[in-house]
Amino acid sequence: MTQTIIRNSNPFWIDEKHDFITSFLKHPRIIHAELSTNNDEYDVVIIGTGLSGAACAYWLRKLYPVERFPRILLLEKNARLCSGASGRNGGLLWPGYDYLASYVEDFGYDIGCKWVEFQHENLRSIVQVVKENNIDCEINLTRGNVALARTQEELRSLIKSYELMKDYLEKHSKTKMSLDNLELWDHEKCKQMLHSDKFIGGLFMRESGTIWSAKLVYGLLKYCLEQPGVDLITNGKVIRIDNSKNIILENGRVIIAHHAIVHATNAYSVEYLDFVRNKIIPTRGQCFRSKPIETIFWPFGLSAHDGREYYHQSPIDGRIIFGGCRWKSPDSEHNNQNDSEINDLIREEHERFFSQWHPGITTKNHTVEIEQEWTGIMAFTSDHLPLIGPLPDDNKQFLLCGYHGHGMPNAFLCAKAVARMIANDDPYKEGEENNTITFLKVFLPERFTNPTMTQLPQKNSD
């Protein structure tokens, strides 16, 4: 009888061997839930310490005087901060230019184009905040990323995305985006750039690249904990919310939020929040980090198979970080919240990928060997749109989750929008004043209950 081997998930980005993890956990403002003697009453409680939660706390303190929200609590269910999707991704950061054709097909021209512009503004905002706060998160947006086509259908979609962006920019001359950012590649260009003849075309996006998102989150949390009135509690697992203000923890403790509760818990929200249970589909992704490789094959990031596979190579030691291949699992890893283990079927596909799609690597006597691998849980949504804003008929609870696997180009400004909503400010005004997009109405959870809002089709997750 063959014994099943259980491989443990060990995310590189938040490995405790990193100094920034171990040193930050000693911060005096971080308190274990069992040991906390703090006042259990706060103005705002943010559940979750990933990018969404950290960014929301950041914007509340950055945009408003302390007197507006004197006491803010960040609440983490685990011992380690940023231990969910933000600490388990593939390390890439790019606006979804390559998804534009799909966005337009699903949501219409106006929403689709504005969503890409929103993601572009999200990237610009991250860059600005990283510079202002001197956050060392290894952000590199000079590398660029290329979305690759293996079939004529995939290539047509990339060409259509390029044409739609060109049309949108011609109609919106004041936008911060530029067509110079995009370049279509043909088969010959792909062969020249990729050490492979397997890809028939691609869309190269210059203003995009890579980021160590956990370091970004820890940098934001550091800023927050330096501000007056901000606490952070770990090991505080939420099991339910009573009366829109009482947060019940697993250990029986009750935390009261007088002004607002923010659910920045992505897929974990289905465990304790009724509203999202038929709208968010927890979906497990899987990544690996290779052993060092002497040759740098690609100075840019790459994605293939309509974004289902994504990878980049370190310019320092040649290690490859690769993610994807969920399709190898019979259920595509939907409704799977176990991020402690590895799926061996997907691992086998990871091991095959480079010899199949980049055979030029193996002919140069290089092999891609897995050194570290991990899983993380994404929050897919039933209509592929984020869930951002107040719960219907409850202006004290706010959703900040459901990014459908694309949190990095969306979460930062979604958090800013929620911070403004908590303060009863307009989340659209800043964008209108600066000829860009800072929020989209279709993200509001109200779309599921209000028939006067634009009705969008229910979609199958992929």
C-alpha positions in Angstrom: 0.0 0.0 0.0 1.4 3.3 -1.1 1.7 5.9 1.7 0.6 9.4 0.9 3.3 12.0 1.5 2.0 15.2 3.1 4.1 18.1 2.1 3.9 21.1 4.4 3.3 24.6 3.1 6.2 26.9 3.9 5.7 30.4 2.5 9.0 32.1 1.7 7.8 35.7 2.1 6.8 35.3 5.7 9.4 32.7 6.8 10.5 33.5 10.3 14.1 33.2 9.2 13.7 36.8 7.9 14.8 39.4 10.3 12.0 41.8 9.5 9.5 39.1 10.7 11.2 38.1 14.0 12.1 41.7 15.0 8.7 43.1 14.4 6.9 40.4 16.4 8.7 41.8 19.4 7.0 45.2 19.0 5.6 46.4 22.3 2.3 47.4 20.8 1.6 43.8 19.6 -0.3 41.8 22.2 -1.4 38.2 22.4 -5.2 38.0 22.8 -4.8 35.8 25.9 -2.4 38.3 27.6 -4.1 41.6 26.6 -5.3 43.8 29.4 -6.2 46.6 27.1 -9.6 48.3 27.1 -11.9 46.2 24.9 -13.7 49.2 23.4 -12.5 50.9 20.2 -13.8 53.3 17.7 -12.7 51.2 14.7 -11.8 47.5 14.7 -10.1 46.1 11.6 -10.1 42.4 11.3 -7.1 41.1 9.3 -3.5 42.3 9.1 -2.8 41.6 5.4 -2.5 44.4 2.8 -6.2 45.4 3.1 -6.3 45.7 6.9 -2.9 47.4 7.2 -3.7 49.8 4.4 -7.1 50.7 5.9 -5.5 51.5 9.3 -2.8 53.5 7.5 -5.3 55.6 5.6 -7.5 56.2 8.7 -4.5 57.7 10.5 -3.1 59.4 7.4 -6.3 61.1 6.2 -7.9 62.1 9.5 -6.8 63.6 12.8 -6.5 61.2 15.8 -9.5 62.9 17.4 -11.7 61.6 14.6 -11.0 57.9 15.5 -9.1 58.0 18.8 -8.8 54.2 19.2 -8.1 51.8 16.4 -7.6 48.0 16.7 -6.0 45.7 14.2 -7.0 42.1 15.0 -5.1 39.1 13.7 -6.3 35.5 14.2 -2.8 34.0 14.0 0.4 34.5 15.9 2.1 35.8 12.8 1.0 39.0 11.0 0.2 39.0 7.3 -0.1 35.2 7.3 -2.9 35.0 4.7 -2.9 35.7 1.0 -0.7 38.9 1.3 2.1 36.8 2.7 1.7 33.9 0.3 1.5 35.3 -3.2 3.8 35.2 -6.2 5.4 38.5 -5.7 4.1 40.2 -8.9 2.5 43.7 -9.2 0.8 44.8 -12.4 -2.4 46.4 -13.4 -4.7 44.1 -15.5 -4.0 45.6 -18.9 -3.9 42.0 -20.3 -7.4 41.3 -18.8 -9.0 44.4 -20.3 -10.8 42.4 -23.1 -12.2 40.0 -20.5 -13.3 42.9 -18.3 -15.1 44.6 -21.1 -16.8 41.4 -22.2 -18.0 40.7 -18.7 -18.8 44.2 -17.4 -19.0 46.6 -20.3 -16.6 49.1 -21.9 -16.9 51.8 -19.3 -16.5 49.6 -16.2 -13.8 47.5 -17.7 -11.6 50.4 -18.8 -12.1 52.3 -15.6 -11.2 49.2 -13.6 -7.8 49.0 -15.3 -7.3 52.7 -14.7 -8.1 52.1 -11.0 -5.5 49.4 -10.9 -3.0 51.7 -12.5 -3.7 54.4 -10.0 -3.4 51.7 -7.2 0.1 50.9 -8.4 1.1 54.6 -8.5 -0.3 55.1 -5.0 1.7 52.2 -3.6 4.9 53.6 -5.2 4.2 57.0 -3.6 3.5 55.7 -0.1 6.6 53.4 -0.2 8.8 56.4 -1.0 7.1 58.7 1.5 7.6 56.2 4.3 10.9 54.7 3.2 9.4 51.2 3.2 12.0 48.6 2.1 9.7 46.1 0.2 12.0 45.5 -2.8 9.5 47.1 -5.2 10.8 47.1 -8.7 8.6 48.5 -11.4 11.3 49.0 -14.1 11.4 45.3 -14.9 8.0 45.0 -16.6 5.8 42.0 -17.1 4.7 40.1 -20.2 1.4 38.2 -20.6 2.1 35.3 -23.0 -0.2 33.6 -25.5 0.0 29.9 -26.4 -3.1 29.8 -28.6 -4.7 32.0 -31.2 -7.6 32.6 -28.8 -5.3 33.8 -26.1 -3.4 36.0 -28.6 -6.7 37.6 -29.9 -7.6 38.5 -26.3 -4.3 40.2 -25.7 -4.5 42.1 -29.0 -8.1 43.1 -28.2 -7.0 44.4 -24.8 -4.3 46.5 -26.4 -6.8 47.9 -28.9 -9.3 48.7 -26.2 -6.7 50.5 -24.2 -5.6 52.5 -27.2 -9.2 53.5 -27.8 -9.8 54.5 -24.2 -6.7 56.6 -24.0 -7.7 58.4 -27.2 -11.0 59.3 -25.6 -9.4 60.2 -22.2 -6.4 62.4 -22.9 -6.0 63.5 -19.3 -5.5 60.0 -17.9 -2.3 59.1 -16.1 -1.9 56.0 -18.3 0.1 55.9 -21.5 0.1 53.6 -24.5 3.9 53.7 -24.4 3.5 51.4 -21.4 2.3 48.6 -23.7 4.0 46.6 -26.5 2.6 43.7 -28.5 5.1 40.9 -29.2 4.9 38.5 -32.1 6.2 35.0 -32.3 9.7 36.1 -33.3 9.9 38.6 -30.5 8.8 35.9 -28.0 11.5 33.4 -29.3 14.1 36.1 -28.9 13.1 37.1 -25.4 11.9 33.9 -23.8 14.3 31.1 -24.7 11.3 29.3 -26.1 9.4 28.9 -29.3 6.2 27.8 -27.5 4.6 31.2 -27.3 3.0 32.8 -30.4 2.7 36.3 -29.0 2.4 38.5 -25.9 1.6 41.8 -24.4 4.5 43.5 -22.6 3.6 46.0 -19.8 6.5 48.2 -18.9 5.0 50.0 -15.8 4.8 46.8 -13.7 7.1 44.4 -11.9 7.7 42.7 -8.6 7.2 43.4 -4.9 7.7 41.7 -1.5 4.2 42.4 -0.4 4.7 41.1 3.2 7.5 43.7 3.6 5.1 46.4 2.3 2.5 45.3 4.9 5.0 45.2 7.7 6.1 48.7 6.7 2.5 50.0 6.9 1.9 48.3 10.2 5.1 49.9 11.6 3.7 53.3 10.6 0.3 52.5 12.2 1.8 51.3 15.5 3.9 54.5 15.7 0.6 56.5 15.7 -1.3 57.2 18.9 -4.3 55.1 19.8 -3.5 52.1 17.5 -3.3 48.6 19.0 -2.7 45.2 17.4 -3.8 41.9 18.9 -2.7 38.5 17.7 -4.2 35.1 18.2 -7.6 36.8 18.2 -9.8 34.5 16.0 -13.3 36.0 15.3 -16.2 33.5 15.4 -19.1 36.0 15.0 -20.4 39.5 15.1 -23.3 40.5 17.4 -25.4 43.6 17.0 -23.0 45.1 14.4 -20.6 46.1 17.1 -19.7 43.1 19.4 -16.8 41.1 18.1 -16.8 37.6 19.7 -13.4 35.8 19.8 -12.9 32.1 19.9 -11.6 32.4 23.5 -14.9 34.1 24.6 -13.5 37.6 24.8 -15.7 40.4 23.4 -14.3 43.4 21.7 -16.6 46.4 21.1 -16.4 48.6 18.0 -18.4 51.8 18.5 -18.0 53.3 15.1 -17.1 50.7 12.5 -15.9 47.1 11.9 -13.8 46.4 8.8 -13.7 42.8 7.5 -10.3 42.7 5.8 -10.2 38.9 6.0 -10.6 37.9 2.4 -11.5 34.2 2.1 -11.5 33.8 5.9 -14.6 36.0 6.1 -16.8 33.0 5.1 -16.0 31.4 8.5 -17.9 34.0 10.5 -19.9 36.3 8.2 -23.2 35.1 6.7 -23.5 37.7 3.9 -20.4 36.5 2.0 -21.0 32.8 2.2 -22.6 32.4 -1.2 -20.5 35.2 -2.7 -16.9 34.4 -1.8 -15.4 31.1 -2.9 -12.2 30.3 -1.0 -9.7 29.1 -3.6 -6.2 27.7 -2.9 -3.3 28.8 -4.9 0.2 27.2 -4.9 3.7 28.6 -5.5 7.3 27.6 -5.3 10.7 29.1 -5.0 13.5 27.4 -6.9 17.1 26.7 -6.0 19.6 29.3 -7.3 20.2 29.4 -11.1 23.3 30.8 -12.6 21.8 32.3 -15.7 19.2 35.1 -15.6 16.8 34.1 -18.4 14.1 36.8 -18.0 14.7 40.3 -16.5 10.9 40.7 -16.5 7.9 38.9 -15.0 5.8 36.5 -17.0 2.3 35.0 -17.1 0.7 32.4 -19.3 -2.5 30.5 -19.9 -4.7 33.7 -19.4 -2.8 34.4 -16.1 -3.2 30.9 -14.7 0.6 30.5 -14.5 2.8 33.4 -13.3 6.5 33.6 -12.6 9.6 35.8 -12.3 13.3 35.3 -11.7 15.4 37.0 -9.1 18.1 39.3 -10.6 20.4 38.5 -7.7 20.6 34.7 -7.5 18.4 33.6 -10.4 15.9 31.8 -8.3 12.5 31.5 -9.9 9.2 32.1 -8.1 6.4 30.4 -9.9 2.7 30.0 -9.1 -0.4 28.5 -10.8 -1.6 25.2 -12.3 -4.7 25.0 -10.1 -6.4 23.4 -13.1 -4.5 20.2 -12.4 -6.7 19.7 -9.4 -10.1 18.2 -10.1 -11.9 21.0 -8.3 -9.4 23.7 -9.2 -8.8 24.1 -5.5 -12.1 25.8 -5.0 -13.6 25.7 -1.4 -10.2 24.7 0.0 -9.0 26.7 3.0 -6.1 24.5 4.0 -3.0 26.5 3.4 -0.8 24.2 5.5 -0.3 21.5 2.9 0.8 21.1 -0.8 -1.2 19.5 -3.6 1.1 16.9 -5.2 -0.8 16.9 -8.5 -0.1 20.7 -8.8 3.5 20.2 -7.6 4.1 17.6 -10.4 2.8 20.1 -13.0 5.1 22.8 -11.5 8.0 20.4 -12.0 7.1 19.8 -15.7 6.3 23.4 -16.6 9.7 24.7 -17.6 10.9 21.7 -19.6 7.6 21.9 -21.5 7.3 25.6 -22.1 10.9 26.9 -21.8 12.9 24.0 -23.2 15.8 26.4 -23.9 16.5 26.4 -20.2 17.1 22.6 -20.0 19.2 22.5 -23.1 21.6 25.0 -21.4 22.2 22.4 -18.7 20.0 24.2 -16.2 17.2 22.7 -14.2 14.5 24.3 -12.1 14.5 22.5 -8.8 11.9 23.3 -6.1 13.5 24.5 -2.8 10.5 25.9 -1.0 6.8 25.7 -1.7 3.6 27.0 -0.2 -0.1 27.5 -0.6 -2.4 30.5 0.1 -6.1 31.1 0.0 -7.6 33.6 -2.4 -11.1 34.9 -2.2 -12.8 34.4 -5.5 -16.2 36.0 -5.9 -19.4 34.8 -7.7 -19.3 37.7 -10.1 -15.5 38.2 -10.2 -15.7 41.7 -8.6 -14.3 42.7 -5.2 -16.6 43.3 -2.2 -15.7 46.7 -1.0 -17.9 48.9 1.2 -20.7 48.8 3.8 -22.8 45.7 4.3 -26.3 46.3 2.8 -28.5 47.9 5.5 -25.6 48.1 7.9 -23.4 51.2 7.8 -21.2 50.1 10.7 -19.7 47.0 9.0 -17.5 47.3 6.0 -16.2 44.6 3.6 -12.7 44.9 2.3 -12.2 41.5 0.6 -12.9 39.3 -2.4 -10.2 40.3 -4.9 -10.6 37.1 -7.0 -6.8 36.5 -6.9 -5.9 40.0 -7.8 -5.4 41.8 -4.5 -2.1 43.5 -5.2 -3.4 45.8 -7.9 -6.6 46.6 -6.1 -6.4 46.4 -2.3 -4.5 49.5 -1.4 -6.9 52.0 -2.9 -9.9 49.9 -1.9 -8.7 50.3 1.6 -8.4 54.1 1.1 -12.0 54.1 -0.2 -13.3 52.2 2.9 -11.4 54.6 5.2 -13.2 57.5 3.5 -16.6 55.7 3.8 -16.0 55.1 7.5 -15.5 58.9 7.8 -18.6 59.6 5.7 -16.4 61.1 2.9 -16.8 60.6 -0.8 -14.5 57.9 -2.2 -14.8 59.1 -5.7 -14.0 62.8 -5.3 -10.2 62.6 -5.2 -10.2 60.7 -8.5 -12.5 63.1 -10.2 -10.4 66.1 -9.1 -7.2 64.4 -10.4 -8.5 62.9 -13.6 -8.2 59.3 -12.5 -10.2 56.6 -10.8 -10.1 56.0 -7.0 -13.2 53.8 -6.6 -15.8 51.9 -8.7 -19.4 51.7 -7.6 -19.7 48.1 -8.9 -17.4 47.0 -6.0 -20.1 47.9 -3.5 -21.7 44.8 -1.8 -25.1 46.5 -2.3 -25.0 45.3 -5.9 -26.3 41.9 -4.6 -29.4 43.3 -2.9 -30.3 46.6 -4.7 -32.1 46.1 -8.0 -31.5 49.7 -9.0 -27.7 49.1 -9.3 -26.2 47.8 -12.5 -27.0 44.1 -12.7 -24.0 41.9 -13.5 -24.1 38.3 -14.6 -23.3 35.5 -12.1 -20.2 33.9 -13.4 -18.5 30.5 -12.9 -15.1 30.7 -11.2 -12.1 29.3 -13.1 
